Amino acid sequence: MNSGNEDNPIQRSFDFLDEIKSESNVANQASHKTIGDEEQEQLCAAILALSTLEGIGFKAICNAYDSSFLQSIVQDVIGISSHPFVTKSKNESLAAFTKNARNEIRERSASLLESLGSAEIRFTTIGHASYPKAFYKLPDPPRWLFVQGSAEILHATSIAAIVGTRNASDEGIELARSVSVVLAKQNIVVLSGLARGIDEAAHQGCMDYYGETIAILGEGILFNRISKNASALRETILDRENVIASEYLPNDPPSERSFLRRNALQVALSRAVFPIEFPKQQSGTGGTILRSKKLGVPVIGIVPREIQSKSMLATRSNFELEHIPIHVMEADLESQIVGILKEILPEHPWYPGPEKRQQRFFSVLTKRVLQASERLELNDSSFDILTAMLKKELRSRS
């Protein structure tokens, strides 16, 4: 019988999540077990080693985790070759792997561990102190994460997601950027997915004001995107001491399912979600809205006062269909957004000074100066000249 959901990405997102719930029961139970640094490192090496085997991908390794197979090979349990995960898989490469698992892990993981290390990518798993606790609210939290950049931002308590279509209108791009700037100035972490369109505008608007941003990927953290814009934006995110994270195997390409799953992780980390532009209700952003409602994360609809594009008109209609209160963009957008978020984040210190963003700017600037210091033979007197020039320029503008 045809359920009518084949072409409905929103429903598919929940079908997919429900499909893996039964596989994730062990993962949820493991959230109560404390994992130390050494065990976490061993687990990472085992995951990377398994990922090199033919016929073993992300889903299979998730099953290996949930069946305690990964934990068993890390602990060097005797008789691992007869573990149900091995016998049921009927994978010859896996069977051979188990005959000398410790050596296989060491040899097979070495290259990937080197790649991760050179890119300063870290690994965290359920139960470790570095694992973001916000993910525990999910019925199926990510079993692990690969993290690049300032990992502590993932633990922030004031995070807002900005989401929307890749094929954004000029109105949508400007609105995403404007909302992002307001959040950055209020020291709210801006979270998005590093996709083109709304995501790119959200990340960039935040970084233009030296705010904090998180990019949750729907592909492996080492996967090389063809888009030059995405690559450049990624470099800027890391250069500005922000963070990128993915639960997928390092070189995994993106897929429709992985993007839908990525959206669930975005919601779990966020205290509020801003869907900026989604002309189709049955879309990834539509699925993100439904996931937000399931997890009790407020969804905030903001639209321009005078809408010009068909896409933004459709977005307004979709807000109405989803019963999301619509806020018409006011001249003082900052006061408007702060007024909305105060009820959601009453503990947040509103209207902070620029000191935190200044510190981020100074940190970036210091790195730039140090990178150039050797080539330019900079010394104390050079820095005195720089300080004098800066003061002169600032005085001339005041």
N, C-alpha and C positions, 0 to 999 in steps of 0.2 A: 504493500500500500504506500502511495506517495504522500508524504507528510506535508509537502509544499515548502520545505525549509531549504531545499537544495540551493536556491539562489538568494537566500537571506543570510548575509554575513553576520548580522546581530544574533540570530538564533544559532548559527553555526558556532559563534564564540562560546555560547553557553553549552551547546552540545559537546564541544571540544573539552571545555573545563569539566563538565560532568563525566565525560569519558575517562578522564585521568584521575578523578576523585578517588576511585577505588584503588588506584595504583599509588595514591599519595598518602594513604592512611599511616603507613610506617613513617613517612616524612613528617607528618604532624606529630606523631608520638615522639619522634626523635628531637623535636623542638624542646623537649623537657630535659634532654640529656646534654650535659656540658661537654663540649669538644675542646680539647687543648690545641696549642699551636702545632705540636708534632703530628698529632693524629690528622689535623686539617691538611698539613703539607703532604702527608702520605696519601690521603684521600684524593687530593688534587692530582698527584702523580698517577694514581690508579685510573682516574677518570680520563686523563690525557692519553695514557697508554691504551686503554680500551678503545678510545676514539680512533686509533690508527688501525684497528682490525677491520678487515673487509666484512661488510654486512652488519656492523655495529655502529649505530648512530645515536643521536640525542635521546630518543624515546627508549631505546634499548638500555642505555646507560642509566636513565631514570629508573627503569625496572630493576636494574642491577642494584641500585641504591635502595629501592623500596623492599627488595627481597633480602637485604642485608648481605648480598654477595660482595659488594664493594668493601664493606666493613670486614668481611671474613678474609678477603685477600690481604687487606691492610694488616690484619692481626695474624696473618700467616696460619690460618686454621688448617689443620690436617684434613685431607680428603676433599679439598675444595673442588676437584674435578667432578665429584658426584653431586655437587650442589644443584638444586632444582633449576636454577637459572641457566646452568650450563647444559644440563640434560634436556631441558625443554627447548632450548634454542636450536639444537642440532647444528650448531655452527662449528665447522672443523677448525677454523682459526682460533676461536675461543677455547675449544677443547685443548688445542696445542698450547695456548697461552697459559692454561692452568697447571700444566705439568711443571713449569718452573716460573711461577708467577712473579716472584721477587725480582729475578733477573730480567724478565720480560718488561716489568714496570719500569725498572731503572733504564733499560736500553731504549724502550719505545717512547718514554716521556721526555727524554733528555733534550731533544731538539725543540719541542714545544715549550718546555720549561725555560729554555734559553731565550726563545722568542718573547715569551711573557715577561721574563726578567728584564730584557733589554728595553722593552716598552713600559717598564715599571707598572705592570698589571699584576694585581694581587687577587687571591682567591679567598672566598669566605663561604662557610657552609652553615646550615641550620645547627644551632647549639653553640656556636662560637661567639665570643664577646663582640666580634667585629660585624656580626650579621645584623642587618637592620631589623629591629623588633617590629616595625610597622607591618612587615610582611606576614607576621603570625596571625593577623586578622583574616587572612585569606584561608579558605578551606583547603587550598592546595598551594602553600607557599613555595617559592622556588627553593629547590633543594640546596642550590649553591649559586654563587654569583662570581663573575669575573669583573673586577673593578679597576679602572684606570683614573688616576687623578686624586683629588682630595676626598677620600672615602668618608671622612667625618661628616660631610654635607648630607649623606644619606640618612644620618641620624637626626637631622634637624627636625624640630617640632612645628615649624611654620613653613609648610611647603604647599604651593598651589600649582596645579597642572593647567597648561594651556594647550588645547588640542584643536584639530580641525583638518580640513581637506588639504590634500597636496596641490590641487588645482585651484588655488585661492585667487580671489579677485583682489584688485588694488585696495578696495575698501577693507577686505578681510586682513590683508597684510598690515595695513596701517593700524587697524584696531588691535590686532595681536601685538604689534610692537608697542602701542600706547599702553595697553594693559600691563605688558611685561615691564615697561619702564616704571610705572607706578609701583608694581610689586617690588622691583629692585630697590627703589628709593625707600621703601618701607622695610627693607631687610627681610622680605619674604622670598624664599627660594623658589625660582621658576623651574618647573619640571616640564619636559616635553620629550619628543621621540626622535629628534634629529632627522626628520623627514623633510622633504622640500615643502614649500608653501608656508602654512601656519606655524609649523614646528620651527622652521628656520628663523622666521620673523620673531618668534617668542625668545629663542635663545639669543639671537643677535641684539634685540632690544634690551634685554637684561644686561648683556655684557657691555653694551655701549655705555652703560652707567655703572659698570664694575660691580654688578650684583652677582649673586650666586645662582648657578644653574645646574640642573641634573639632566642628563640625556640617558633614557632607558632605551636600549636597542632591541630590535626584532631580529637581529642576526648576531653572529659571533663577533666578539670584540676585536678580532684580528682580520675580519672579513674586509677585503678591499673594495670599497664602493667605486663605481665608475664616475659618479658625479664629482666634478671638481669643487662645486660649491659645498657639498657635504664634507669632503676631505678638508677643505680650508676651514670650515666652521668647526670641525672636530679639533683641528690643531689650535684654533683660537680658544675653544672651551678648555683645553688642557693648559694652554699658555696662561690663561687667566685664573688658573688654580681652581677649576671646577671639576666635575666628575662625570664619567661615562660608565655605564654598567650594563651587563648582559648575563642572562642565565644560560645562554646557548654555548655549545662547544666553540672554541676560539675561531675556527675557520668556517663555521656553518653559514650558508647563504640565507637570506630572508625568505619567508613564505607567507602566504595569507594567514595561516594558522599562527605562525610565530608573531606576526603583528597583532593579531587579536589577543594573544596571550600577553604580549608586551603591554597592551592597554590596561589589562587587569593589574599588572604590577604598578603602573603609573597611578592608578586610582588608590591602591593600597598605601602608597607613600604619601598621598596628598590629603590635605585638610579641606580643600575646595577644588572644584574643577570648572574651568572656563572653556566651554565649547564655542570657539569664535565663529567658525563658518562650517556648516555641513548641509549642503543643498539637498542631500539625499538622507532621508531618515534611516533607511536600511543601509548603513555604512559602518565603517570602523568607529567613527565618532559617535554614531548612534548607539553602538554596542558599549562604548565607554560610558555613555550616559546611563544606560541600563545597569551596568556594573556599579556605577557610583550610587545609584538608588539602592541596589542590593546591599552595599556596604555602609549605607547611611552617610555618604560623603556629599555635602551640598553641591548642587550644580547651579552655576550663576550664568544667566543669559544677559549679555549686553549687546545692543545693536546701535548703529549710527542713528542720529536724529533724522536725517534725510537719506534714506537708502536709495542708491542708484543702480546697483547691479542685481540681476535676476537671482544670482547665487545667494546674496544676503537677504533678499526678499523671501527666498525659499527657506533660508535658515530661520528667519523670524516665524514663518508658518510652522516649522518643525518644533520650535520652542513651544508654541501653542499646543501642538499635538501631544507633546511630551509633558504638558502641564508644568512647564518651567517658567517661573516669574520673569518677565522681560523688563530689563532696566534700559531705558533710552539714554544714550551717552550724553552726559552733561558737559558744559564748558569746563567745569572744575572736576575732571575725571578722577583725580587723586582723592579728593574729599568724598566723592561718590563711592569709590571702591573701598576706601577705608571704612565708611559708614556701613557698607554691606558686610565686610569681613570682621568688623568688631564683634558682631554677634556670634561669629563662628570661632574666632580666635580672641576671646576676651583677655587672655593672659599675655598676648603679644604686646611688646612696647611700641606703640604707634608714634608716628612722626619723630623717628630717631634722627640724630644728627648724621652728617655724612662720614663720620670717623671710620666706620667699618669699611665703607666702600673706598675711602681714601687709603686706608691701610692696604687694601687689595691692589689699588693702583700703584702705591709706592713699592709694593713687593714686585709687581710686574716690571716697573721702571728700574728697580735695582738689578733685576736679572738682565735687563737689556744693557745697562751700564757695565755690569761685570763681564758680559759677553764681549763687549767692545773694548774693555780696558786694556787687554793685552795687545790687541792690534793697534790701538791708539796711544799706548804707553801713558795711560791716565795715572795721575797721582793726586795728592791732597790739594795741590794748587789748582789742578784741573777742575776738581770738584768745587773749589771756591769760586772759580770763574763761572761754572755752571749755575751755582746758587745765585751769584750776582746777576746773571743774565735773566734767570727766572724771576727774581724780585723786580727787576727793571720792567719786564714785560707785564707782570701783574699790576704794578703801579700805573703803567700807562693805560691799562684797561679799566681801572677803577675810577 
